[in-house]
Structures are given as C-alpha cells and as structure tokens.
Amino acid sequence: MLSQHNNDSQRSKTTKKARSAKNEQNQHIYDKFDILRKSAMMKNNKNMMNCYAKILRSLEKYPMPILSGIYSSMFFLNFLSTTSHST
C-alpha cells in the first residue's frame, strides 16, 4: 500500500496541468507574460523570470477582469485620432 502511495505522488509531481488565468478575460494577458517568462528563462535572466512568474501566479488567483489597461489604450488611441498634428 505504501508503494502505491509513493507511485501516485511521483506521478502527480511529474504531471503538470496547464495553467491559466482565473478569469478568462485575462487569458491574453496571462499568455503574454508567460511568453516573457519563457524568454527570460532562455536568456537565463532569473530575476525577470521570477518577476514574470509572480505576475502569472497573481493572474491565476485574481477573479476579476483586468480592464484598466484596455480602457487606457482605447482613450490613448482616441486622443491620437482627435489630436491635430498640423502646425
């Protein structure tokens, strides 16, 4: 029985489930930071890799959609389209 328990625990350690953002509207943000984390890992930049991993863990727990960045980019684009560049 003990060996059965050890085999099950080893399987659970080696099998990784796919991680995702808690709110599906944040998944695109999660994916971008995951790409940045993997890039930092390839460059062996442990500080940035840990920083991105911390962001990903937060997104895995945060239940609300992140909207402030979306709204700010929409306002910025609207501002650019209404601003005259003529002198």
N, C-alpha and C positions, 0 to 999 in steps of 0.2 A: 504494500500500500504506500509506503514511504517513497519507493522508487517511482511509482505512478505520479505522485505529487511533484517530485523533482522534474520529471519529464514534462509535465504540464506547465510548470513555472518557467522552464527553459524555453518552451515553445512560445509562451506569452512574451518573453523578453526579446526573442528574435523576430517575432512578427510585429511589424509596425503598422498601425492603422493610419489611413490617410487623414491628415489634419485639415481643418478648415475653420473659417471664421464662424462664430456663434450665430451671427446674423447674416443671412445670405446676401444682403445688400452690401456687405463689407467684403465679400469674397474677392472682388477685383483688387481691393487694397491689399488684402492678405497675399494674393498671388504675386503682386509687385514686390512686396517686402520679402517674400520667400525667394524670389529671383535675386534680389540684392544680397540676401543672406548667403545663398549658394555662390554668388560671385565673390563675396568676401572670403568664403571658405576656400575657393580655388586660388585666391591670392594670398592665402594663409594670414589674413588680417583678422586675428582672433578678437580684437576689441570691437570692430564693426560687426563681426559675426554674432557676438554676444548681444550687441545692441539690437540688431535686427531680430534675433531670437526672442528677446524680451518683448519687442513690439508684437511679434507673432503670438506669443503666449497671452498677451493682453487682448488681442483680437479674438483669440479662442474663447475668452471669458466674457467679453463685452456684449451684452444682449441687444443694445440699441444700434440703429444705423448711424454711421458717421456721415453727417450732411454738411458740416461747415466748410470743408474743402470744396465740395461740389458747388455750393452756393457762392463761395468767394470766387471761384473760377468763372462762374456764369456772370457775376457782377463785373468782373475784370474784363471779360470779353465784351460785355455790353458797353462798358466805359470806353474801350478801344474803338468800338464801332461808331460811337456817338461823338468822339473827340475829333476835331478837325486838326489836320497836320499842316494846313496851309499857313503861310506867314504873310 
